[in-house]
Every structure is written in C-alpha cells, then in structure tokens.
C-alpha cells in the first residue's frame, strides 16, 4: 500500500508538472515570429485578445532602459507596440489611449532603420513617409540610435481651431495625450519582455523638415525607444 501511495503521488506530481509545461508551450506557440517585410506599406497583424504577462506583472517589470542590442523587432512585436500606442480598440473608432476632448491631435511616427512610417490606426498599417535610416533625428542621446524602433509623437495643433484654449493649455493637453500613448507602449513592452524608454528630446526642426510638416501647425511632443 505504501509503494502504491508513492506511485500515485508521483503520477499526480508528474501530471501537474506536465500541465505547467504544456501551458508554457501553448503560450510559446501563440507567440509566432514573423520577420517584417519593409515597403511603402507595412501591414500589421491584428493584436491578440490574450497574451503577454498580466497587468500586475507588467507594472512590476516596467522600467526605463538605456542599453539595447541591435536586433530587429518581429512583426508581431511591432504590431503590438503600435496598437498599444494608438490602436483602435472599439467599434466607434476610439483608441487604446485617452485624448483630452477626444480630439486626438497626436500622430505616431515609427523610425526604423529602413524608413520612417506613419501609423494608420484605422487601417492597421504603417505608411512609409521617407525611405532610409533617420533614427538619429528621433533622439538627442546616442544609445537610442541602436534599437530597431524609435517612435515620435507629433501633435497636429489644427484640431484646436475654434476652441477657446490658450496655446500653453493646448501644449499641455498634447503632452497628456502623448504620455498616454507612450505609457501604453511601456506596459506592452514590459508584458512582452521588450525594453523601452520615453524621451523628451529629439532634433525637432530637422524632424519636421524631414516629414515635410509645417512648424506653425505641427509640434514635436515626445519620443520613445523600443527594442531588445
């Protein structure tokens, strides 16, 4: 009887361990790895309903990182990052991040080593604006030149036309919006074992000139680095 008891106990323990391994394998299986195909348009994947670490795990893991390896993101990772920042999450077209007065002035640009892309949340695609590596314009710090992705948040101030809001208040509202986008990305990165940091500096004048944006209408608000 004693041997039989230990045999049953061993079977139970092995089964429980096997169940845990199976869960990990299933999670790994969901995390496919697709290389990004660069072109005039990058078609992003639809974000998954489940995946990554829990929100509490992401909050515990969130930290600003300044050390990165020169390794490109997979399409799954890029898709998740862009959707986390400013993706559509409801049938009415509203986004993952809040916006003061629901005006959504922030445009989200992705600086990759192959080009600069504008995120189109409605179509879930990235549209190339400029070909070539201009990551150095998205930062004032050398460490941000190495990671595969720098995000730049630029505000279209024309959304406030006709509003009785001071220029100072408009910039504050834009800062609030961009901060929401950026923190969504930070939490996504923490949940998927990526590194990130939100930054306040970039070569603003050169950025706007590269993107052919009128500085009287568009303002640089924030930048962000995401990588491995």
C-alpha positions in Angstrom: 0.0 0.0 0.0 2.8 2.3 0.9 4.5 1.8 -2.5 1.2 2.2 -4.3 0.7 5.6 -2.4 4.0 6.9 -3.6 3.3 5.7 -7.1 0.0 7.6 -7.2 1.7 10.7 -5.7 4.4 10.6 -8.3 1.9 10.3 -11.1 0.0 13.3 -9.8 3.2 15.4 -9.5 4.3 14.5 -13.0 0.9 15.3 -14.4 0.9 18.7 -12.7 4.4 19.5 -14.0 3.4 18.3 -17.4 0.3 20.6 -17.3 2.5 23.5 -16.5 4.9 22.8 -19.3 2.0 22.4 -21.7 0.7 25.8 -20.7 4.1 27.3 -21.4 4.3 25.5 -24.7 0.9 26.8 -25.7 1.9 30.4 -24.8 5.1 30.0 -26.8 3.2 28.6 -29.7 0.9 31.6 -29.7 4.0 33.9 -29.9 4.9 33.4 -33.6 7.9 35.2 -35.0 7.4 36.8 -38.4 10.0 39.0 -40.0 9.0 42.5 -41.1 8.7 43.0 -44.8 9.6 46.6 -45.4 8.0 48.5 -48.3 5.8 51.5 -49.0 3.3 49.9 -46.6 3.7 47.5 -43.7 0.6 45.6 -43.0 0.4 45.0 -39.3 -1.2 42.0 -37.6 -4.4 42.2 -35.7 -3.5 42.3 -32.0 -4.4 39.2 -30.0 -7.1 39.3 -27.4 -4.9 37.4 -24.9 -1.2 37.2 -24.4 1.8 38.6 -22.6 2.1 38.9 -18.8 -0.6 40.1 -16.6 -1.0 43.8 -16.0 0.4 43.5 -12.5 3.4 41.6 -13.8 3.9 44.3 -16.5 3.7 47.1 -13.9 6.3 45.3 -11.7 8.6 44.9 -14.7 8.2 48.3 -16.2 11.4 50.4 -16.2 13.3 52.8 -18.5 16.1 51.1 -20.3 19.2 52.7 -21.9 21.0 49.5 -23.0 19.8 47.8 -26.2 21.0 45.3 -28.8 20.8 46.0 -32.5 18.1 43.3 -33.1 15.0 44.0 -35.2 11.6 43.5 -33.8 9.3 40.8 -35.2 6.1 41.8 -37.0 4.1 40.5 -34.0 6.0 42.8 -31.7 5.9 45.9 -33.9 2.1 45.3 -34.5 1.5 45.1 -30.7 3.6 48.2 -29.9 1.9 50.4 -32.5 -1.6 49.2 -31.5 -0.8 49.7 -27.8 0.2 53.3 -28.5 -2.7 54.4 -30.6 -4.7 51.5 -32.0 -8.4 51.2 -32.4 -10.0 49.1 -29.6 -13.7 49.8 -30.0 -16.2 49.7 -32.9 -16.7 53.5 -32.6 -13.1 54.1 -33.7 -11.8 55.3 -30.3 -8.2 54.4 -29.4 -6.4 52.4 -26.7 -5.1 55.7 -25.2 -7.4 58.6 -24.0 -7.4 62.0 -25.6 -8.4 65.3 -24.0 -11.7 66.5 -25.6 -11.5 63.4 -27.8 -9.6 65.4 -30.4 -6.7 63.0 -30.9 -4.1 65.5 -32.1 -1.2 63.1 -31.9 0.3 61.5 -35.0 2.5 58.4 -34.3 5.7 58.0 -36.4 7.9 54.9 -36.4 11.5 55.4 -37.2 13.0 52.1 -38.4 16.4 51.5 -39.9 14.7 51.1 -43.4 12.5 54.2 -43.2 10.1 56.4 -41.4 6.5 55.3 -41.2 3.2 56.9 -40.1 0.9 54.7 -38.2 -2.6 54.4 -39.7 -4.7 53.1 -36.8 -8.0 52.8 -38.8 -6.4 50.6 -41.5 -3.9 49.0 -39.0 -1.0 49.7 -41.4 2.2 51.7 -41.4 2.7 54.0 -44.4 6.2 54.9 -45.4 6.8 58.7 -45.4 10.6 58.6 -46.0 12.9 55.8 -47.1 16.2 55.4 -45.2 17.6 55.4 -41.7 16.8 58.6 -39.8 16.6 57.2 -36.3 19.3 59.7 -35.2 16.8 62.5 -35.7 14.4 61.0 -33.2 16.9 61.3 -30.3 19.5 63.5 -28.7 21.1 60.5 -27.0 23.5 58.1 -28.7 22.1 54.9 -27.1 18.7 55.4 -28.9 20.4 55.0 -32.3 21.0 51.3 -31.9 17.5 49.9 -31.1 15.4 49.0 -34.2 12.4 51.3 -33.3 12.1 54.9 -32.2 8.6 56.4 -32.0 8.0 60.1 -32.4 4.7 61.7 -31.2 3.9 64.9 -33.1 0.8 67.0 -32.5 -1.4 68.5 -35.2 -2.4 71.7 -33.5 -5.1 72.5 -36.1 -7.5 70.2 -34.1 -7.9 73.0 -31.6 -9.0 75.6 -34.1 -12.2 77.4 -32.9 -11.5 76.2 -29.3 -11.2 78.8 -26.6 -7.9 77.3 -25.3 -4.6 79.1 -24.7 -1.5 78.0 -26.6 0.0 76.9 -23.3 -3.0 74.8 -22.4 -3.0 73.2 -25.9 0.6 72.0 -25.5 -0.3 70.7 -22.0 -3.2 68.7 -23.5 -1.0 67.3 -26.2 1.6 66.3 -23.6 -1.1 64.4 -21.7 -2.2 62.6 -24.8 1.3 61.6 -25.9 2.1 60.5 -22.4 -0.8 58.1 -22.5 0.3 56.7 -25.8 3.9 56.2 -24.5 2.8 54.6 -21.3 0.7 52.1 -23.2 3.8 51.2 -25.1 5.9 50.9 -21.9 3.4 48.5 -20.4 3.2 46.4 -23.6 7.0 46.2 -23.8 7.1 45.1 -20.1 4.5 42.5 -20.8 6.3 41.0 -23.8 9.9 41.2 -22.5 10.9 44.2 -24.6 12.8 47.3 -23.4 11.5 50.8 -23.7 12.1 54.4 -22.6 10.1 57.6 -23.0 12.2 60.6 -24.0 11.6 64.3 -24.2 14.3 65.2 -26.7 14.8 64.9 -30.5 16.1 67.1 -33.3 12.8 68.8 -33.6 13.5 71.2 -36.5 15.1 68.5 -38.6 12.3 66.1 -37.9 9.6 68.4 -39.1 11.6 69.3 -42.2 12.2 65.6 -43.0 8.5 64.8 -42.6 7.6 68.0 -44.5 5.4 69.3 -41.7 4.7 73.0 -41.2 6.2 74.0 -37.8 3.4 76.6 -37.5 0.9 73.7 -37.3 2.8 70.7 -36.0 4.7 70.4 -32.8 7.1 67.7 -31.5 5.8 66.4 -28.2 7.6 63.2 -27.1 9.8 60.4 -28.4 10.2 56.8 -27.3 12.7 53.9 -27.9 11.6 50.3 -28.0 13.9 47.4 -28.5 15.6 44.2 -27.1 
